[in-house]
C-alpha cells in the first residue's frame, strides 16, 4: 500500500492512509487477532456475516425492482443562525 505526501502535507496523507486501511479491513482484522477465536465461534461469525450480506443484497435487489420503498434520504441538519447584534 502506498500513499503519496504532497507539499509536505502529512495530515492529508495520513487521512488517506487510514481510509485505505479501513477499506481493506486491516483494522477489523487487527481487532479480531487480539484474542484467540475458537473455530466454532469463527464458523458462527462467518455464517452470520454471510447471512447479513445475503439479506443486504436481497434488500437492495428488491428496492431496485420496486418491491420495497427506497430508503429515505437524510436531511442535513442546520444549526440555527445566531441573532444579529442590535444597534442600540
PyMOL Python script that loads the backbone (N, CA, C, O; Angstrom):
from pymol import cmd

cmd.read_pdbstr("""\
ATOM      1  N   UNK A   1       0.852  -1.166   0.000  1.00  0.00           N
ATOM      2  CA  UNK A   1       0.000   0.000   0.000  1.00  0.00           C
ATOM      3  C   UNK A   1       0.898   1.230   0.000  1.00  0.00           C
ATOM      4  O   UNK A   1       1.931   1.260   0.670  1.00  0.00           O
ATOM      5  N   UNK A   2       0.497   2.231  -0.751  1.00  0.00           N
ATOM      6  CA  UNK A   2       1.353   3.406  -0.906  1.00  0.00           C
ATOM      7  C   UNK A   2       0.493   4.673  -0.876  1.00  0.00           C
ATOM      8  O   UNK A   2      -0.567   4.739  -1.498  1.00  0.00           O
ATOM      9  N   UNK A   3       0.974   5.665  -0.144  1.00  0.00           N
ATOM     10  CA  UNK A   3       0.315   6.968  -0.075  1.00  0.00           C
ATOM     11  C   UNK A   3       1.360   8.021  -0.377  1.00  0.00           C
ATOM     12  O   UNK A   3       2.451   8.003   0.191  1.00  0.00           O
ATOM     13  N   UNK A   4       1.032   8.928  -1.259  1.00  0.00           N
ATOM     14  CA  UNK A   4       1.968   9.975  -1.670  1.00  0.00           C
ATOM     15  C   UNK A   4       1.726  11.224  -0.823  1.00  0.00           C
ATOM     16  O   UNK A   4       0.591  11.681  -0.681  1.00  0.00           O
ATOM     17  N   UNK A   5       2.806  11.769  -0.266  1.00  0.00           N
ATOM     18  CA  UNK A   5       2.721  13.007   0.518  1.00  0.00           C
ATOM     19  C   UNK A   5       3.009  14.161  -0.431  1.00  0.00           C
ATOM     20  O   UNK A   5       4.084  14.235  -1.027  1.00  0.00           O
ATOM     21  N   UNK A   6       2.049  15.053  -0.565  1.00  0.00           N
ATOM     22  CA  UNK A   6       2.200  16.192  -1.465  1.00  0.00           C
ATOM     23  C   UNK A   6       2.371  17.475  -0.661  1.00  0.00           C
ATOM     24  O   UNK A   6       1.650  17.702   0.311  1.00  0.00           O
ATOM     25  N   UNK A   7       3.304  18.297  -1.056  1.00  0.00           N
ATOM     26  CA  UNK A   7       3.544  19.604  -0.432  1.00  0.00           C
ATOM     27  C   UNK A   7       3.757  19.494   1.079  1.00  0.00           C
ATOM     28  O   UNK A   7       3.298  20.350   1.835  1.00  0.00           O
ATOM     29  N   UNK A   8       4.448  18.447   1.514  1.00  0.00           N
ATOM     30  CA  UNK A   8       4.711  18.209   2.940  1.00  0.00           C
ATOM     31  C   UNK A   8       3.439  18.186   3.782  1.00  0.00           C
ATOM     32  O   UNK A   8       3.475  18.508   4.970  1.00  0.00           O
ATOM     33  N   UNK A   9       2.320  17.808   3.176  1.00  0.00           N
ATOM     34  CA  UNK A   9       1.043  17.753   3.892  1.00  0.00           C
ATOM     35  C   UNK A   9       0.860  16.338   4.450  1.00  0.00           C
ATOM     36  O   UNK A   9       0.195  15.497   3.845  1.00  0.00           O
ATOM     37  N   UNK A  10       1.465  16.099   5.614  1.00  0.00           N
ATOM     38  CA  UNK A  10       1.449  14.771   6.213  1.00  0.00           C
ATOM     39  C   UNK A  10       0.059  14.430   6.738  1.00  0.00           C
ATOM     40  O   UNK A  10      -0.355  13.272   6.680  1.00  0.00           O
ATOM     41  N   UNK A  11      -0.669  15.430   7.252  1.00  0.00           N
ATOM     42  CA  UNK A  11      -2.007  15.173   7.793  1.00  0.00           C
ATOM     43  C   UNK A  11      -2.928  14.607   6.724  1.00  0.00           C
ATOM     44  O   UNK A  11      -3.659  13.649   6.976  1.00  0.00           O
ATOM     45  N   UNK A  12      -2.899  15.190   5.538  1.00  0.00           N
ATOM     46  CA  UNK A  12      -3.748  14.719   4.447  1.00  0.00           C
ATOM     47  C   UNK A  12      -3.339  13.296   4.029  1.00  0.00           C
ATOM     48  O   UNK A  12      -4.196  12.452   3.766  1.00  0.00           O
ATOM     49  N   UNK A  13      -2.030  13.038   3.970  1.00  0.00           N
ATOM     50  CA  UNK A  13      -1.551  11.710   3.605  1.00  0.00           C
ATOM     51  C   UNK A  13      -1.950  10.680   4.657  1.00  0.00           C
ATOM     52  O   UNK A  13      -2.295   9.547   4.320  1.00  0.00           O
ATOM     53  N   UNK A  14      -1.904  11.070   5.927  1.00  0.00           N
ATOM     54  CA  UNK A  14      -2.292  10.165   6.998  1.00  0.00           C
ATOM     55  C   UNK A  14      -3.777   9.822   6.912  1.00  0.00           C
ATOM     56  O   UNK A  14      -4.161   8.669   7.114  1.00  0.00           O
ATOM     57  N   UNK A  15      -4.612  10.815   6.614  1.00  0.00           N
ATOM     58  CA  UNK A  15      -6.046  10.564   6.442  1.00  0.00           C
ATOM     59  C   UNK A  15      -6.283   9.602   5.288  1.00  0.00           C
ATOM     60  O   UNK A  15      -7.109   8.694   5.390  1.00  0.00           O
ATOM     61  N   UNK A  16      -5.553   9.801   4.179  1.00  0.00           N
ATOM     62  CA  UNK A  16      -5.706   8.920   3.023  1.00  0.00           C
ATOM     63  C   UNK A  16      -5.282   7.491   3.368  1.00  0.00           C
ATOM     64  O   UNK A  16      -5.928   6.530   2.951  1.00  0.00           O
ATOM     65  N   UNK A  17      -4.191   7.356   4.131  1.00  0.00           N
ATOM     66  CA  UNK A  17      -3.721   6.034   4.531  1.00  0.00           C
ATOM     67  C   UNK A  17      -4.752   5.335   5.421  1.00  0.00           C
ATOM     68  O   UNK A  17      -5.045   4.156   5.224  1.00  0.00           O
ATOM     69  N   UNK A  18      -5.300   6.061   6.396  1.00  0.00           N
ATOM     70  CA  UNK A  18      -6.297   5.473   7.283  1.00  0.00           C
ATOM     71  C   UNK A  18      -7.527   5.024   6.505  1.00  0.00           C
ATOM     72  O   UNK A  18      -8.099   3.973   6.792  1.00  0.00           O
ATOM     73  N   UNK A  19      -7.932   5.823   5.520  1.00  0.00           N
ATOM     74  CA  UNK A  19      -9.087   5.478   4.708  1.00  0.00           C
ATOM     75  C   UNK A  19      -8.822   4.196   3.916  1.00  0.00           C
ATOM     76  O   UNK A  19      -9.696   3.336   3.812  1.00  0.00           O
ATOM     77  N   UNK A  20      -7.606   4.070   3.356  1.00  0.00           N
ATOM     78  CA  UNK A  20      -7.251   2.867   2.599  1.00  0.00           C
ATOM     79  C   UNK A  20      -7.220   1.643   3.506  1.00  0.00           C
ATOM     80  O   UNK A  20      -7.713   0.579   3.132  1.00  0.00           O
ATOM     81  N   UNK A  21      -6.636   1.790   4.708  1.00  0.00           N
ATOM     82  CA  UNK A  21      -6.570   0.681   5.644  1.00  0.00           C
ATOM     83  C   UNK A  21      -7.972   0.249   6.079  1.00  0.00           C
ATOM     84  O   UNK A  21      -8.242  -0.944   6.218  1.00  0.00           O
ATOM     85  N   UNK A  22      -8.856   1.216   6.290  1.00  0.00           N
ATOM     86  CA  UNK A  22     -10.229   0.923   6.677  1.00  0.00           C
ATOM     87  C   UNK A  22     -10.931   0.143   5.568  1.00  0.00           C
ATOM     88  O   UNK A  22     -11.623  -0.841   5.828  1.00  0.00           O
ATOM     89  N   UNK A  23     -10.742   0.598   4.324  1.00  0.00           N
ATOM     90  CA  UNK A  23     -11.382  -0.050   3.188  1.00  0.00           C
ATOM     91  C   UNK A  23     -10.891  -1.489   3.015  1.00  0.00           C
ATOM     92  O   UNK A  23     -11.662  -2.368   2.631  1.00  0.00           O
ATOM     93  N   UNK A  24      -9.615  -1.726   3.297  1.00  0.00           N
ATOM     94  CA  UNK A  24      -9.039  -3.063   3.145  1.00  0.00           C
ATOM     95  C   UNK A  24      -9.405  -3.983   4.308  1.00  0.00           C
ATOM     96  O   UNK A  24      -9.213  -5.195   4.210  1.00  0.00           O
ATOM     97  N   UNK A  25      -9.923  -3.438   5.398  1.00  0.00           N
ATOM     98  CA  UNK A  25     -10.320  -4.256   6.535  1.00  0.00           C
ATOM     99  C   UNK A  25      -9.176  -4.596   7.475  1.00  0.00           C
ATOM    100  O   UNK A  25      -9.259  -5.566   8.229  1.00  0.00           O
ATOM    101  N   UNK A  26      -8.106  -3.806   7.438  1.00  0.00           N
ATOM    102  CA  UNK A  26      -6.941  -4.087   8.279  1.00  0.00           C
ATOM    103  C   UNK A  26      -7.282  -3.883   9.754  1.00  0.00           C
ATOM    104  O   UNK A  26      -6.882  -4.690  10.593  1.00  0.00           O
ATOM    105  N   UNK A  27      -8.008  -2.824  10.080  1.00  0.00           N
ATOM    106  CA  UNK A  27      -8.346  -2.536  11.469  1.00  0.00           C
ATOM    107  C   UNK A  27      -9.232  -3.641  12.046  1.00  0.00           C
ATOM    108  O   UNK A  27      -9.051  -4.054  13.192  1.00  0.00           O
ATOM    109  N   UNK A  28     -10.188  -4.117  11.246  1.00  0.00           N
ATOM    110  CA  UNK A  28     -11.086  -5.175  11.702  1.00  0.00           C
ATOM    111  C   UNK A  28     -10.292  -6.464  11.962  1.00  0.00           C
ATOM    112  O   UNK A  28     -10.545  -7.166  12.941  1.00  0.00           O
ATOM    113  N   UNK A  29      -9.335  -6.766  11.082  1.00  0.00           N
ATOM    114  CA  UNK A  29      -8.530  -7.969  11.257  1.00  0.00           C
ATOM    115  C   UNK A  29      -7.616  -7.853  12.485  1.00  0.00           C
ATOM    116  O   UNK A  29      -7.429  -8.828  13.213  1.00  0.00           O
ATOM    117  N   UNK A  30      -7.051  -6.666  12.713  1.00  0.00           N
ATOM    118  CA  UNK A  30      -6.203  -6.471  13.898  1.00  0.00           C
ATOM    119  C   UNK A  30      -7.013  -6.696  15.171  1.00  0.00           C
ATOM    120  O   UNK A  30      -6.538  -7.325  16.117  1.00  0.00           O
ATOM    121  N   UNK A  31      -8.231  -6.180  15.186  1.00  0.00           N
ATOM    122  CA  UNK A  31      -9.081  -6.338  16.360  1.00  0.00           C
ATOM    123  C   UNK A  31      -9.427  -7.812  16.568  1.00  0.00           C
ATOM    124  O   UNK A  31      -9.466  -8.289  17.703  1.00  0.00           O
ATOM    125  N   UNK A  32      -9.679  -8.530  15.475  1.00  0.00           N
ATOM    126  CA  UNK A  32     -10.038  -9.944  15.582  1.00  0.00           C
ATOM    127  C   UNK A  32      -8.863 -10.786  16.060  1.00  0.00           C
ATOM    128  O   UNK A  32      -9.069 -11.799  16.729  1.00  0.00           O
ATOM    129  N   UNK A  33      -7.646 -10.393  15.734  1.00  0.00           N
ATOM    130  CA  UNK A  33      -6.475 -11.181  16.101  1.00  0.00           C
ATOM    131  C   UNK A  33      -5.943 -10.858  17.494  1.00  0.00           C
ATOM    132  O   UNK A  33      -4.973 -11.476  17.931  1.00  0.00           O
ATOM    133  N   UNK A  34      -6.548  -9.914  18.198  1.00  0.00           N
ATOM    134  CA  UNK A  34      -6.079  -9.584  19.548  1.00  0.00           C
ATOM    135  C   UNK A  34      -6.239 -10.768  20.489  1.00  0.00           C
ATOM    136  O   UNK A  34      -5.401 -10.985  21.364  1.00  0.00           O
ATOM    137  N   UNK A  35      -7.304 -11.529  20.315  1.00  0.00           N
ATOM    138  CA  UNK A  35      -7.566 -12.665  21.190  1.00  0.00           C
ATOM    139  C   UNK A  35      -7.885 -13.880  20.323  1.00  0.00           C
ATOM    140  O   UNK A  35      -8.324 -13.739  19.181  1.00  0.00           O
ATOM    141  N   UNK A  36      -7.664 -15.063  20.871  1.00  0.00           N
ATOM    142  CA  UNK A  36      -7.923 -16.299  20.140  1.00  0.00           C
ATOM    143  C   UNK A  36      -9.416 -16.478  19.953  1.00  0.00           C
ATOM    144  O   UNK A  36     -10.209 -16.220  20.859  1.00  0.00           O
ATOM    145  N   UNK A  37      -9.783 -16.923  18.768  1.00  0.00           N
ATOM    146  CA  UNK A  37     -11.181 -17.192  18.469  1.00  0.00           C
ATOM    147  C   UNK A  37     -11.316 -18.682  18.186  1.00  0.00           C
ATOM    148  O   UNK A  37     -10.646 -19.224  17.306  1.00  0.00           O
ATOM    149  N   UNK A  38     -12.182 -19.331  18.938  1.00  0.00           N
ATOM    150  CA  UNK A  38     -12.369 -20.772  18.754  1.00  0.00           C
ATOM    151  C   UNK A  38     -12.908 -21.037  17.349  1.00  0.00           C
ATOM    152  O   UNK A  38     -13.649 -20.218  16.804  1.00  0.00           O
ATOM    153  N   UNK A  39     -12.542 -22.176  16.760  1.00  0.00           N
ATOM    154  CA  UNK A  39     -13.025 -22.491  15.406  1.00  0.00           C
ATOM    155  C   UNK A  39     -14.551 -22.486  15.295  1.00  0.00           C
ATOM    156  O   UNK A  39     -15.098 -22.061  14.278  1.00  0.00           O
ATOM    157  N   UNK A  40     -15.239 -22.958  16.339  1.00  0.00           N
ATOM    158  CA  UNK A  40     -16.704 -22.969  16.294  1.00  0.00           C
ATOM    159  C   UNK A  40     -17.244 -21.535  16.292  1.00  0.00           C
ATOM    160  O   UNK A  40     -18.217 -21.241  15.599  1.00  0.00           O
ATOM    161  N   UNK A  41     -16.613 -20.640  17.069  1.00  0.00           N
ATOM    162  CA  UNK A  41     -17.039 -19.239  17.096  1.00  0.00           C
ATOM    163  C   UNK A  41     -16.752 -18.573  15.754  1.00  0.00           C
ATOM    164  O   UNK A  41     -17.538 -17.754  15.277  1.00  0.00           O
ATOM    165  N   UNK A  42     -15.626 -18.930  15.152  1.00  0.00           N
ATOM    166  CA  UNK A  42     -15.266 -18.359  13.858  1.00  0.00           C
ATOM    167  C   UNK A  42     -16.281 -18.771  12.794  1.00  0.00           C
ATOM    168  O   UNK A  42     -16.713 -17.946  11.989  1.00  0.00           O
ATOM    169  N   UNK A  43     -16.664 -20.061  12.793  1.00  0.00           N
ATOM    170  CA  UNK A  43     -17.660 -20.534  11.831  1.00  0.00           C
ATOM    171  C   UNK A  43     -18.982 -19.814  12.021  1.00  0.00           C
ATOM    172  O   UNK A  43     -19.616 -19.401  11.050  1.00  0.00           O
ATOM    173  N   UNK A  44     -19.403 -19.662  13.286  1.00  0.00           N
ATOM    174  CA  UNK A  44     -20.678 -18.992  13.576  1.00  0.00           C
ATOM    175  C   UNK A  44     -20.625 -17.534  13.130  1.00  0.00           C
ATOM    176  O   UNK A  44     -21.589 -17.029  12.553  1.00  0.00           O
ATOM    177  N   UNK A  45     -19.509 -16.852  13.392  1.00  0.00           N
ATOM    178  CA  UNK A  45     -19.378 -15.452  12.992  1.00  0.00           C
ATOM    179  C   UNK A  45     -19.408 -15.312  11.478  1.00  0.00           C
ATOM    180  O   UNK A  45     -20.110 -14.454  10.942  1.00  0.00           O
ATOM    181  N   UNK A  46     -18.641 -16.163  10.785  1.00  0.00           N
ATOM    182  CA  UNK A  46     -18.594 -16.079   9.323  1.00  0.00           C
ATOM    183  C   UNK A  46     -19.950 -16.399   8.708  1.00  0.00           C
ATOM    184  O   UNK A  46     -20.339 -15.790   7.712  1.00  0.00           O
ATOM    185  N   UNK A  47     -20.676 -17.359   9.299  1.00  0.00           N
ATOM    186  CA  UNK A  47     -22.003 -17.689   8.794  1.00  0.00           C
ATOM    187  C   UNK A  47     -22.955 -16.508   8.982  1.00  0.00           C
ATOM    188  O   UNK A  47     -23.744 -16.189   8.092  1.00  0.00           O
ATOM    189  N   UNK A  48     -22.876 -15.867  10.145  1.00  0.00           N
ATOM    190  CA  UNK A  48     -23.717 -14.691  10.395  1.00  0.00           C
ATOM    191  C   UNK A  48     -23.399 -13.558   9.432  1.00  0.00           C
ATOM    192  O   UNK A  48     -24.303 -12.877   8.947  1.00  0.00           O
ATOM    193  N   UNK A  49     -22.108 -13.353   9.154  1.00  0.00           N
ATOM    194  CA  UNK A  49     -21.722 -12.306   8.205  1.00  0.00           C
ATOM    195  C   UNK A  49     -22.256 -12.616   6.816  1.00  0.00           C
ATOM    196  O   UNK A  49     -22.706 -11.715   6.109  1.00  0.00           O
ATOM    197  N   UNK A  50     -22.210 -13.892   6.415  1.00  0.00           N
ATOM    198  CA  UNK A  50     -22.715 -14.291   5.102  1.00  0.00           C
ATOM    199  C   UNK A  50     -24.219 -14.067   5.013  1.00  0.00           C
ATOM    200  O   UNK A  50     -24.724 -13.620   3.983  1.00  0.00           O
ATOM    201  N   UNK A  51     -24.936 -14.377   6.094  1.00  0.00           N
ATOM    202  CA  UNK A  51     -26.385 -14.170   6.117  1.00  0.00           C
ATOM    203  C   UNK A  51     -26.702 -12.682   5.977  1.00  0.00           C
ATOM    204  O   UNK A  51     -27.603 -12.300   5.231  1.00  0.00           O
ATOM    205  N   UNK A  52     -25.942 -11.831   6.711  1.00  0.00           N
ATOM    206  CA  UNK A  52     -26.180 -10.380   6.619  1.00  0.00           C
ATOM    207  C   UNK A  52     -25.922  -9.867   5.214  1.00  0.00           C
ATOM    208  O   UNK A  52     -26.689  -9.059   4.690  1.00  0.00           O
ATOM    209  N   UNK A  53     -24.826 -10.344   4.597  1.00  0.00           N
ATOM    210  CA  UNK A  53     -24.525  -9.921   3.227  1.00  0.00           C
ATOM    211  C   UNK A  53     -25.629 -10.338   2.268  1.00  0.00           C
ATOM    212  O   UNK A  53     -26.027  -9.557   1.403  1.00  0.00           O
ATOM    213  N   UNK A  54     -26.133 -11.573   2.414  1.00  0.00           N
ATOM    214  CA  UNK A  54     -27.189 -12.070   1.528  1.00  0.00           C
ATOM    215  C   UNK A  54     -28.468 -11.263   1.704  1.00  0.00           C
ATOM    216  O   UNK A  54     -29.137 -10.929   0.727  1.00  0.00           O
ATOM    217  N   UNK A  55     -28.810 -10.947   2.968  1.00  0.00           N
ATOM    218  CA  UNK A  55     -30.020 -10.150   3.220  1.00  0.00           C
ATOM    219  C   UNK A  55     -29.885  -8.755   2.633  1.00  0.00           C
ATOM    220  O   UNK A  55     -30.828  -8.225   2.045  1.00  0.00           O
ATOM    221  N   UNK A  56     -28.715  -8.167   2.793  1.00  0.00           N
ATOM    222  CA  UNK A  56     -28.495  -6.824   2.257  1.00  0.00           C
ATOM    223  C   UNK A  56     -28.613  -6.839   0.742  1.00  0.00           C
ATOM    224  O   UNK A  56     -29.238  -5.956   0.155  1.00  0.00           O
ATOM    225  N   UNK A  57     -28.008  -7.848   0.104  1.00  0.00           N
ATOM    226  CA  UNK A  57     -28.078  -7.966  -1.353  1.00  0.00           C
ATOM    227  C   UNK A  57     -29.522  -8.139  -1.816  1.00  0.00           C
ATOM    228  O   UNK A  57     -29.945  -7.520  -2.793  1.00  0.00           O
ATOM    229  N   UNK A  58     -30.282  -8.990  -1.105  1.00  0.00           N
ATOM    230  CA  UNK A  58     -31.688  -9.213  -1.462  1.00  0.00           C
ATOM    231  C   UNK A  58     -32.509  -7.940  -1.273  1.00  0.00           C
ATOM    232  O   UNK A  58     -33.385  -7.637  -2.084  1.00  0.00           O
ATOM    233  N   UNK A  59     -32.225  -7.193  -0.198  1.00  0.00           N
ATOM    234  CA  UNK A  59     -32.957  -5.946   0.049  1.00  0.00           C
ATOM    235  C   UNK A  59     -32.674  -4.924  -1.041  1.00  0.00           C
ATOM    236  O   UNK A  59     -33.592  -4.262  -1.526  1.00  0.00           O
ATOM    237  N   UNK A  60     -31.394  -4.790  -1.432  1.00  0.00           N
ATOM    238  CA  UNK A  60     -31.043  -3.844  -2.499  1.00  0.00           C
ATOM    239  C   UNK A  60     -31.708  -4.247  -3.808  1.00  0.00           C
ATOM    240  O   UNK A  60     -32.204  -3.393  -4.543  1.00  0.00           O
ATOM    241  N   UNK A  61     -31.721  -5.556  -4.105  1.00  0.00           N
ATOM    242  CA  UNK A  61     -32.342  -6.045  -5.343  1.00  0.00           C
ATOM    243  C   UNK A  61     -33.838  -5.746  -5.341  1.00  0.00           C
ATOM    244  O   UNK A  61     -34.387  -5.316  -6.355  1.00  0.00           O
ATOM    245  N   UNK A  62     -34.498  -5.972  -4.206  1.00  0.00           N
ATOM    246  CA  UNK A  62     -35.933  -5.705  -4.105  1.00  0.00           C
ATOM    247  C   UNK A  62     -36.212  -4.214  -4.260  1.00  0.00           C
ATOM    248  O   UNK A  62     -37.230  -3.841  -4.843  1.00  0.00           O
ATOM    249  N   UNK A  63     -35.330  -3.351  -3.751  1.00  0.00           N
ATOM    250  CA  UNK A  63     -35.524  -1.911  -3.906  1.00  0.00           C
ATOM    251  C   UNK A  63     -35.376  -1.512  -5.364  1.00  0.00           C
ATOM    252  O   UNK A  63     -36.121  -0.667  -5.861  1.00  0.00           O
ATOM    253  N   UNK A  64     -34.403  -2.126  -6.059  1.00  0.00           N
ATOM    254  CA  UNK A  64     -34.224  -1.804  -7.471  1.00  0.00           C
ATOM    255  C   UNK A  64     -35.428  -2.228  -8.300  1.00  0.00           C
ATOM    256  O   UNK A  64     -35.810  -1.550  -9.253  1.00  0.00           O
ATOM    257  N   UNK A  65     -36.027  -3.373  -7.920  1.00  0.00           N
ATOM    258  CA  UNK A  65     -37.188  -3.875  -8.662  1.00  0.00           C
ATOM    259  C   UNK A  65     -38.476  -3.181  -8.253  1.00  0.00           C
ATOM    260  O   UNK A  65     -39.517  -3.415  -8.866  1.00  0.00           O
ATOM    261  N   UNK A  66     -38.430  -2.338  -7.240  1.00  0.00           N
ATOM    262  CA  UNK A  66     -39.601  -1.591  -6.817  1.00  0.00           C
ATOM    263  C   UNK A  66     -40.486  -2.352  -5.858  1.00  0.00           C
ATOM    264  O   UNK A  66     -41.600  -1.906  -5.583  1.00  0.00           O
ATOM    265  N   UNK A  67     -40.045  -3.470  -5.340  1.00  0.00           N
ATOM    266  CA  UNK A  67     -40.849  -4.237  -4.397  1.00  0.00           C
ATOM    267  C   UNK A  67     -40.800  -3.639  -2.999  1.00  0.00           C
ATOM    268  O   UNK A  67     -41.726  -3.816  -2.208  1.00  0.00           O
ATOM    269  N   UNK A  68     -39.719  -2.932  -2.698  1.00  0.00           N
ATOM    270  CA  UNK A  68     -39.568  -2.253  -1.414  1.00  0.00           C
ATOM    271  C   UNK A  68     -39.331  -0.770  -1.678  1.00  0.00           C
ATOM    272  O   UNK A  68     -38.725  -0.411  -2.687  1.00  0.00           O
ATOM    273  N   UNK A  69     -39.805   0.095  -0.780  1.00  0.00           N
ATOM    274  CA  UNK A  69     -39.523   1.519  -0.979  1.00  0.00           C
ATOM    275  C   UNK A  69     -38.041   1.806  -0.758  1.00  0.00           C
ATOM    276  O   UNK A  69     -37.376   1.154   0.046  1.00  0.00           O
ATOM    277  N   UNK A  70     -37.543   2.799  -1.492  1.00  0.00           N
ATOM    278  CA  UNK A  70     -36.139   3.202  -1.337  1.00  0.00           C
ATOM    279  C   UNK A  70     -35.957   3.834   0.034  1.00  0.00           C
ATOM    280  O   UNK A  70     -36.898   4.422   0.565  1.00  0.00           O
ATOM    281  N   UNK A  71     -34.776   3.727   0.617  1.00  0.00           N
ATOM    282  CA  UNK A  71     -34.556   4.344   1.930  1.00  0.00           C
ATOM    283  C   UNK A  71     -34.698   5.860   1.843  1.00  0.00           C
ATOM    284  O   UNK A  71     -34.359   6.480   0.835  1.00  0.00           O
ATOM    285  N   UNK A  72     -35.208   6.435   2.925  1.00  0.00           N
ATOM    286  CA  UNK A  72     -35.396   7.880   2.960  1.00  0.00           C
ATOM    287  C   UNK A  72     -34.053   8.576   3.037  1.00  0.00           C
ATOM    288  O   UNK A  72     -33.155   8.135   3.753  1.00  0.00           O
ATOM    289  N   UNK A  73     -33.920   9.662   2.302  1.00  0.00           N
ATOM    290  CA  UNK A  73     -32.680  10.433   2.338  1.00  0.00           C
ATOM    291  C   UNK A  73     -32.671  11.282   3.600  1.00  0.00           C
ATOM    292  O   UNK A  73     -33.682  11.877   3.973  1.00  0.00           O
ATOM    293  N   UNK A  74     -31.528  11.329   4.241  1.00  0.00           N
ATOM    294  CA  UNK A  74     -31.406  12.116   5.467  1.00  0.00           C
ATOM    295  C   UNK A  74     -31.230  13.583   5.098  1.00  0.00           C
ATOM    296  O   UNK A  74     -30.433  13.935   4.228  1.00  0.00           O
ATOM    297  N   UNK A  75     -31.984  14.417   5.774  1.00  0.00           N
ATOM    298  CA  UNK A  75     -31.892  15.853   5.545  1.00  0.00           C
ATOM    299  C   UNK A  75     -30.711  16.387   6.342  1.00  0.00           C
ATOM    300  O   UNK A  75     -30.515  15.987   7.490  1.00  0.00           O
ATOM    301  N   UNK A  76     -29.917  17.286   5.755  1.00  0.00           N
ATOM    302  CA  UNK A  76     -28.798  17.851   6.507  1.00  0.00           C
ATOM    303  C   UNK A  76     -29.319  18.698   7.671  1.00  0.00           C
ATOM    304  O   UNK A  76     -30.299  19.429   7.528  1.00  0.00           O
ATOM    305  N   UNK A  77     -28.669  18.593   8.790  1.00  0.00           N
ATOM    306  CA  UNK A  77     -29.067  19.339   9.986  1.00  0.00           C
ATOM    307  C   UNK A  77     -28.384  20.689   9.945  1.00  0.00           C
ATOM    308  O   UNK A  77     -27.160  20.782   9.856  1.00  0.00           O
ATOM    309  N   UNK A  78     -29.182  21.721  10.011  1.00  0.00           N
ATOM    310  CA  UNK A  78     -28.637  23.082  10.006  1.00  0.00           C
ATOM    311  C   UNK A  78     -28.665  23.624  11.421  1.00  0.00           C
ATOM    312  O   UNK A  78     -29.625  23.426  12.165  1.00  0.00           O
ATOM    313  N   UNK A  79     -27.597  24.308  11.775  1.00  0.00           N
ATOM    314  CA  UNK A  79     -27.604  24.947  13.089  1.00  0.00           C
ATOM    315  C   UNK A  79     -28.315  26.299  12.951  1.00  0.00           C
ATOM    316  O   UNK A  79     -28.215  26.964  11.920  1.00  0.00           O
ATOM    317  N   UNK A  80     -29.023  26.685  13.993  1.00  0.00           N
ATOM    318  CA  UNK A  80     -29.749  27.972  13.911  1.00  0.00           C
ATOM    319  C   UNK A  80     -28.774  29.133  13.769  1.00  0.00           C
ATOM    320  O   UNK A  80     -27.694  29.137  14.359  1.00  0.00           O
ATOM    321  N   UNK A  81     -29.180  30.113  12.977  1.00  0.00           N
ATOM    322  CA  UNK A  81     -28.323  31.273  12.759  1.00  0.00           C
ATOM    323  C   UNK A  81     -28.304  32.126  14.018  1.00  0.00           C
ATOM    324  O   UNK A  81     -29.336  32.323  14.659  1.00  0.00           O
ATOM    325  N   UNK A  82     -27.143  32.625  14.363  1.00  0.00           N
ATOM    326  CA  UNK A  82     -27.082  33.492  15.550  1.00  0.00           C
ATOM    327  C   UNK A  82     -27.802  34.812  15.255  1.00  0.00           C
ATOM    328  O   UNK A  82     -27.792  35.304  14.127  1.00  0.00           O
ATOM    329  N   UNK A  83     -28.417  35.364  16.284  1.00  0.00           N
ATOM    330  CA  UNK A  83     -29.149  36.621  16.123  1.00  0.00           C
ATOM    331  C   UNK A  83     -28.163  37.756  15.822  1.00  0.00           C
ATOM    332  O   UNK A  83     -27.078  37.835  16.399  1.00  0.00           O
ATOM    333  N   UNK A  84     -28.576  38.620  14.906  1.00  0.00           N
ATOM    334  CA  UNK A  84     -27.721  39.748  14.532  1.00  0.00           C
ATOM    335  C   UNK A  84     -27.649  40.722  15.721  1.00  0.00           C
ATOM    336  O   UNK A  84     -28.655  40.974  16.383  1.00  0.00           O
ATOM    337  N   UNK A  85     -26.466  41.260  15.981  1.00  0.00           N
ATOM    338  CA  UNK A  85     -26.363  42.199  17.100  1.00  0.00           C
ATOM    339  C   UNK A  85     -27.185  43.447  16.807  1.00  0.00           C
ATOM    340  O   UNK A  85     -27.153  43.993  15.704  1.00  0.00           O
ATOM    341  N   UNK A  86     -27.917  43.878  17.818  1.00  0.00           N
ATOM    342  CA  UNK A  86     -28.765  45.066  17.622  1.00  0.00           C
ATOM    343  C   UNK A  86     -27.916  46.333  17.786  1.00  0.00           C
ATOM    344  O   UNK A  86     -27.014  46.397  18.622  1.00  0.00           O
ATOM    345  N   UNK A  87     -28.232  47.329  16.968  1.00  0.00           N
ATOM    346  CA  UNK A  87     -27.513  48.608  17.016  1.00  0.00           C
ATOM    347  C   UNK A  87     -28.230  49.531  17.981  1.00  0.00           C
ATOM    348  O   UNK A  87     -29.024  50.369  17.556  1.00  0.00           O
ATOM    349  N   UNK A  88     -27.966  49.394  19.267  1.00  0.00           N
ATOM    350  CA  UNK A  88     -28.659  50.212  20.263  1.00  0.00           C
ATOM    351  C   UNK A  88     -27.767  51.268  20.835  1.00  0.00           C
ATOM    352  O   UNK A  88     -28.197  52.044  21.689  1.00  0.00           O
TER     353      UNK A  88
END
""", "prot")
cmd.dss("prot")
cmd.show_as("cartoon", "prot")
cmd.util.cbc("prot")
cmd.orient("prot")
